[in-house]
Every structure is written in C-alpha cells, then in structure tokens.
C-alpha cells in the first residue's frame, strides 16, 4: 500500500502547516481531517521515484554476439 503525505491547512496567517504520512489503499478517498487533531488537511503531491538502469539491458544479454 502506498504512503501518502498530508499537511494541515493553517487557520491563522503566519501559522506553519504540519506534515504527516498515512498508509492508505489507492482506492481509499483522501482524508479531509487529521486523525489526531481533527484539523483540515490536504494531500501533498510530491515527485515520485523511478528506477533507472544503466548499461546493457537484460534482454540484450540473451542475444548471441556476432564475430569480430
């Protein structure tokens, strides 16, 4: 299950939002309130991570090499 980041929506100007993580199923609806304090929250969109492989691919290792 993915971990989502939420942050509280400050009520007063100058107040900093508090971030926290919640493990949820993808089909679950986003939270509207913080489970601990009841404050209004919003889901934070962050950059994901990807896997990058360098070098020859696994598929190319199965192809016999020609003579030089």
N, CA, C and O atoms as a GROMACS GRO file, in nm:
protein
  272
    1UNK      N    1   0.084  -0.117   0.000
    1UNK     CA    2   0.000   0.000   0.000
    1UNK      C    3   0.089   0.125   0.000
    1UNK      O    4   0.192   0.128   0.067
    2UNK      N    5   0.049   0.227  -0.075
    2UNK     CA    6   0.130   0.349  -0.081
    2UNK      C    7   0.117   0.434   0.045
    2UNK      O    8   0.018   0.426   0.118
    3UNK      N    9   0.218   0.514   0.067
    3UNK     CA   10   0.219   0.610   0.177
    3UNK      C   11   0.193   0.748   0.120
    3UNK      O   12   0.264   0.793   0.030
    4UNK      N   13   0.091   0.815   0.171
    4UNK     CA   14   0.055   0.949   0.125
    4UNK      C   15   0.097   1.052   0.227
    4UNK      O   16   0.095   1.027   0.348
    5UNK      N   17   0.136   1.170   0.178
    5UNK     CA   18   0.174   1.280   0.265
    5UNK      C   19   0.059   1.380   0.269
    5UNK      O   20   0.006   1.419   0.165
    6UNK      N   21   0.022   1.420   0.388
    6UNK     CA   22  -0.081   1.519   0.409
    6UNK      C   23  -0.022   1.635   0.487
    6UNK      O   24   0.076   1.618   0.559
    7UNK      N   25  -0.083   1.753   0.473
    7UNK     CA   26  -0.044   1.866   0.557
    7UNK      C   27  -0.168   1.939   0.602
    7UNK      O   28  -0.268   1.946   0.531
    8UNK      N   29  -0.159   1.993   0.723
    8UNK     CA   30  -0.272   2.068   0.778
    8UNK      C   31  -0.285   2.201   0.705
    8UNK      O   32  -0.187   2.256   0.655
    9UNK      N   33  -0.407   2.252   0.700
    9UNK     CA   34  -0.434   2.381   0.639
    9UNK      C   35  -0.439   2.483   0.753
    9UNK      O   36  -0.529   2.478   0.836
   10UNK      N   37  -0.340   2.576   0.757
   10UNK     CA   38  -0.336   2.672   0.868
   10UNK      C   39  -0.460   2.763   0.870
   10UNK      O   40  -0.508   2.807   0.766
   11UNK      N   41  -0.510   2.789   0.991
   11UNK     CA   42  -0.626   2.877   1.007
   11UNK      C   43  -0.584   3.022   1.019
   11UNK      O   44  -0.654   3.113   0.975
   12UNK      N   45  -0.466   3.044   1.079
   12UNK     CA   46  -0.418   3.180   1.102
   12UNK      C   47  -0.302   3.211   1.008
   12UNK      O   48  -0.224   3.123   0.972
   13UNK      N   49  -0.293   3.338   0.968
   13UNK     CA   50  -0.184   3.381   0.882
   13UNK      C   51  -0.052   3.369   0.959
   13UNK      O   52  -0.044   3.408   1.076
   14UNK      N   53   0.050   3.316   0.893
   14UNK     CA   54   0.180   3.300   0.957
   14UNK      C   55   0.198   3.166   1.026
   14UNK      O   56   0.310   3.129   1.062
   15UNK      N   57   0.090   3.092   1.044
   15UNK     CA   58   0.099   2.960   1.107
   15UNK      C   59   0.152   2.860   1.004
   15UNK      O   60   0.109   2.861   0.889
   16UNK      N   61   0.244   2.775   1.045
   16UNK     CA   62   0.305   2.679   0.953
   16UNK      C   63   0.221   2.550   0.951
   16UNK      O   64   0.170   2.506   1.054
   17UNK      N   65   0.208   2.490   0.831
   17UNK     CA   66   0.136   2.363   0.822
   17UNK      C   67   0.222   2.250   0.880
   17UNK      O   68   0.345   2.255   0.877
   18UNK      N   69   0.156   2.149   0.931
   18UNK     CA   70   0.223   2.032   0.986
   18UNK      C   71   0.202   1.917   0.889
   18UNK      O   72   0.089   1.891   0.847
   19UNK      N   73   0.309   1.848   0.852
   19UNK     CA   74   0.301   1.735   0.758
   19UNK      C   75   0.306   1.603   0.833
   19UNK      O   76   0.372   1.589   0.936
   20UNK      N   77   0.234   1.505   0.778
   20UNK     CA   78   0.238   1.370   0.833
   20UNK      C   79   0.208   1.271   0.721
   20UNK      O   80   0.156   1.309   0.616
   21UNK      N   81   0.242   1.147   0.744
   21UNK     CA   82   0.225   1.041   0.644
   21UNK      C   83   0.117   0.944   0.688
   21UNK      O   84   0.103   0.915   0.807
   22UNK      N   85   0.042   0.893   0.591
   22UNK     CA   86  -0.063   0.795   0.618
   22UNK      C   87  -0.052   0.685   0.513
   22UNK      O   88  -0.041   0.713   0.394
   23UNK      N   89  -0.057   0.560   0.557
   23UNK     CA   90  -0.058   0.446   0.465
   23UNK      C   91  -0.204   0.417   0.434
   23UNK      O   92  -0.283   0.386   0.523
   24UNK      N   93  -0.239   0.426   0.304
   24UNK     CA   94  -0.376   0.403   0.260
   24UNK      C   95  -0.377   0.318   0.134
   24UNK      O   96  -0.277   0.310   0.063
   25UNK      N   97  -0.490   0.257   0.108
   25UNK     CA   98  -0.508   0.188  -0.019
   25UNK      C   99  -0.530   0.293  -0.127
   25UNK      O  100  -0.576   0.404  -0.097
   26UNK      N  101  -0.499   0.261  -0.250
   26UNK     CA  102  -0.516   0.355  -0.360
   26UNK      C  103  -0.663   0.390  -0.383
   26UNK      O  104  -0.695   0.500  -0.428
   27UNK      N  105  -0.752   0.298  -0.352
   27UNK     CA  106  -0.894   0.323  -0.374
   27UNK      C  107  -0.959   0.402  -0.260
   27UNK      O  108  -1.073   0.445  -0.272
   28UNK      N  109  -0.888   0.420  -0.149
   28UNK     CA  110  -0.941   0.499  -0.038
   28UNK      C  111  -0.950   0.646  -0.077
   28UNK      O  112  -0.865   0.697  -0.150
   29UNK      N  113  -1.052   0.714  -0.027
   29UNK     CA  114  -1.067   0.857  -0.053
   29UNK      C  115  -0.966   0.935   0.030
   29UNK      O  116  -0.929   0.891   0.139
   30UNK      N  117  -0.920   1.050  -0.020
   30UNK     CA  118  -0.826   1.131   0.058
   30UNK      C  119  -0.888   1.178   0.190
   30UNK      O  120  -1.009   1.199   0.199
   31UNK      N  121  -0.803   1.193   0.290
   31UNK     CA  122  -0.850   1.241   0.420
   31UNK      C  123  -0.894   1.386   0.409
   31UNK      O  124  -0.837   1.463   0.332
   32UNK      N  125  -0.994   1.424   0.487
   32UNK     CA  126  -1.039   1.563   0.496
   32UNK      C  127  -0.992   1.626   0.627
   32UNK      O  128  -0.971   1.747   0.635
   33UNK      N  129  -0.976   1.540   0.731
   33UNK     CA  130  -0.935   1.588   0.863
   33UNK      C  131  -0.821   1.504   0.916
   33UNK      O  132  -0.809   1.386   0.883
   34UNK      N  133  -0.738   1.565   1.000
   34UNK     CA  134  -0.627   1.494   1.064
   34UNK      C  135  -0.685   1.394   1.164
   34UNK      O  136  -0.771   1.430   1.244
   35UNK      N  137  -0.641   1.268   1.161
   35UNK     CA  138  -0.694   1.169   1.254
   35UNK      C  139  -0.664   1.200   1.400
   35UNK      O  140  -0.738   1.157   1.488
   36UNK      N  141  -0.556   1.273   1.428
   36UNK     CA  142  -0.517   1.303   1.566
   36UNK      C  143  -0.584   1.429   1.621
   36UNK      O  144  -0.635   1.429   1.732
   37UNK      N  145  -0.583   1.537   1.540
   37UNK     CA  146  -0.629   1.667   1.591
   37UNK      C  147  -0.762   1.713   1.534
   37UNK      O  148  -0.826   1.801   1.592
   38UNK      N  149  -0.806   1.656   1.423
   38UNK     CA  150  -0.930   1.698   1.361
   38UNK      C  151  -0.918   1.821   1.273
   38UNK      O  152  -1.018   1.872   1.222
   39UNK      N  153  -0.795   1.871   1.254
   39UNK     CA  154  -0.772   1.987   1.168
   39UNK      C  155  -0.796   1.949   1.022
   39UNK      O  156  -0.782   1.833   0.984
   40UNK      N  157  -0.832   2.048   0.941
   40UNK     CA  158  -0.850   2.025   0.798
   40UNK      C  159  -0.714   1.996   0.734
   40UNK      O  160  -0.614   2.060   0.768
   41UNK      N  161  -0.711   1.900   0.642
   41UNK     CA  162  -0.585   1.862   0.577
   41UNK      C  163  -0.604   1.854   0.426
   41UNK      O  164  -0.716   1.847   0.376
   42UNK      N  165  -0.491   1.856   0.355
   42UNK     CA  166  -0.491   1.835   0.211
   42UNK      C  167  -0.377   1.741   0.177
   42UNK      O  168  -0.274   1.739   0.245
   43UNK      N  169  -0.396   1.663   0.072
   43UNK     CA  170  -0.292   1.570   0.028
   43UNK      C  171  -0.186   1.648  -0.048
   43UNK      O  172  -0.218   1.735  -0.129
   44UNK      N  173  -0.060   1.618  -0.021
   44UNK     CA  174   0.052   1.686  -0.085
   44UNK      C  175   0.099   1.601  -0.202
   44UNK      O  176   0.125   1.481  -0.188
   45UNK      N  177   0.108   1.664  -0.318
   45UNK     CA  178   0.157   1.594  -0.437
   45UNK      C  179   0.309   1.609  -0.439
   45UNK      O  180   0.361   1.720  -0.442
   46UNK      N  181   0.379   1.498  -0.438
   46UNK     CA  182   0.525   1.501  -0.440
   46UNK      C  183   0.576   1.427  -0.562
   46UNK      O  184   0.503   1.350  -0.625
   47UNK      N  185   0.700   1.450  -0.594
   47UNK     CA  186   0.762   1.378  -0.705
   47UNK      C  187   0.785   1.234  -0.666
   47UNK      O  188   0.831   1.206  -0.556
   48UNK      N  189   0.754   1.146  -0.755
   48UNK     CA  190   0.775   1.004  -0.728
   48UNK      C  191   0.920   0.966  -0.753
   48UNK      O  192   1.004   1.050  -0.785
   49UNK      N  193   0.948   0.842  -0.737
   49UNK     CA  194   1.083   0.795  -0.765
   49UNK      C  195   1.072   0.689  -0.874
   49UNK      O  196   0.975   0.614  -0.880
   50UNK      N  197   1.170   0.684  -0.955
   50UNK     CA  198   1.172   0.586  -1.062
   50UNK      C  199   1.300   0.507  -1.055
   50UNK      O  200   1.396   0.546  -0.989
   51UNK      N  201   1.301   0.397  -1.122
   51UNK     CA  202   1.419   0.312  -1.126
   51UNK      C  203   1.486   0.331  -1.261
   51UNK      O  204   1.422   0.316  -1.365
   52UNK      N  205   1.612   0.364  -1.259
   52UNK     CA  206   1.688   0.385  -1.382
   52UNK      C  207   1.802   0.286  -1.383
   52UNK      O  208   1.884   0.283  -1.291
   53UNK      N  209   1.807   0.204  -1.488
   53UNK     CA  210   1.914   0.108  -1.503
   53UNK      C  211   2.013   0.160  -1.606
   53UNK      O  212   1.973   0.210  -1.711
   54UNK      N  213   2.140   0.149  -1.576
   54UNK     CA  214   2.243   0.190  -1.669
   54UNK      C  215   2.312   0.066  -1.724
   54UNK      O  216   2.320  -0.037  -1.656
   55UNK      N  217   2.360   0.075  -1.843
   55UNK     CA  218   2.430  -0.038  -1.902
   55UNK      C  219   2.338  -0.120  -1.990
   55UNK      O  220   2.226  -0.080  -2.018
   56UNK      N  221   2.386  -0.235  -2.033
   56UNK     CA  222   2.305  -0.317  -2.124
   56UNK      C  223   2.181  -0.374  -2.054
   56UNK      O  224   2.183  -0.402  -1.934
   57UNK      N  225   2.076  -0.388  -2.131
   57UNK     CA  226   1.954  -0.443  -2.072
   57UNK      C  227   1.966  -0.594  -2.058
   57UNK      O  228   2.054  -0.656  -2.118
   58UNK      N  229   1.879  -0.651  -1.982
   58UNK     CA  230   1.878  -0.796  -1.962
   58UNK      C  231   1.845  -0.866  -2.093
   58UNK      O  232   1.900  -0.973  -2.122
   59UNK      N  233   1.756  -0.806  -2.172
   59UNK     CA  234   1.717  -0.867  -2.299
   59UNK      C  235   1.835  -0.875  -2.396
   59UNK      O  236   1.847  -0.973  -2.470
   60UNK      N  237   1.922  -0.775  -2.396
   60UNK     CA  238   2.034  -0.777  -2.489
   60UNK      C  239   2.139  -0.880  -2.449
   60UNK      O  240   2.222  -0.918  -2.532
   61UNK      N  241   2.136  -0.927  -2.327
   61UNK     CA  242   2.233  -1.028  -2.283
   61UNK      C  243   2.196  -1.165  -2.337
   61UNK      O  244   2.281  -1.254  -2.339
   62UNK      N  245   2.072  -1.184  -2.382
   62UNK     CA  246   2.027  -1.313  -2.434
   62UNK      C  247   2.057  -1.329  -2.583
   62UNK      O  248   2.041  -1.438  -2.638
   63UNK      N  249   2.099  -1.222  -2.648
   63UNK     CA  250   2.126  -1.226  -2.792
   63UNK      C  251   2.272  -1.264  -2.814
   63UNK      O  252   2.361  -1.201  -2.757
   64UNK      N  253   2.297  -1.367  -2.896
   64UNK     CA  254   2.435  -1.405  -2.920
   64UNK      C  255   2.509  -1.295  -2.996
   64UNK      O  256   2.453  -1.232  -3.086
   65UNK      N  257   2.632  -1.272  -2.961
   65UNK     CA  258   2.712  -1.168  -3.024
   65UNK      C  259   2.774  -1.222  -3.155
   65UNK      O  260   2.809  -1.339  -3.165
   66UNK      N  261   2.786  -1.133  -3.253
   66UNK     CA  262   2.846  -1.170  -3.380
   66UNK      C  263   2.997  -1.177  -3.368
   66UNK      O  264   3.054  -1.130  -3.270
   67UNK      N  265   3.062  -1.237  -3.469
   67UNK     CA  266   3.209  -1.247  -3.469
   67UNK      C  267   3.268  -1.114  -3.508
   67UNK      O  268   3.208  -1.041  -3.587
   68UNK      N  269   3.381  -1.082  -3.455
   68UNK     CA  270   3.451  -0.957  -3.486
   68UNK      C  271   3.554  -0.978  -3.591
   68UNK      O  272   3.623  -0.884  -3.630
   0.00000   0.00000   0.00000
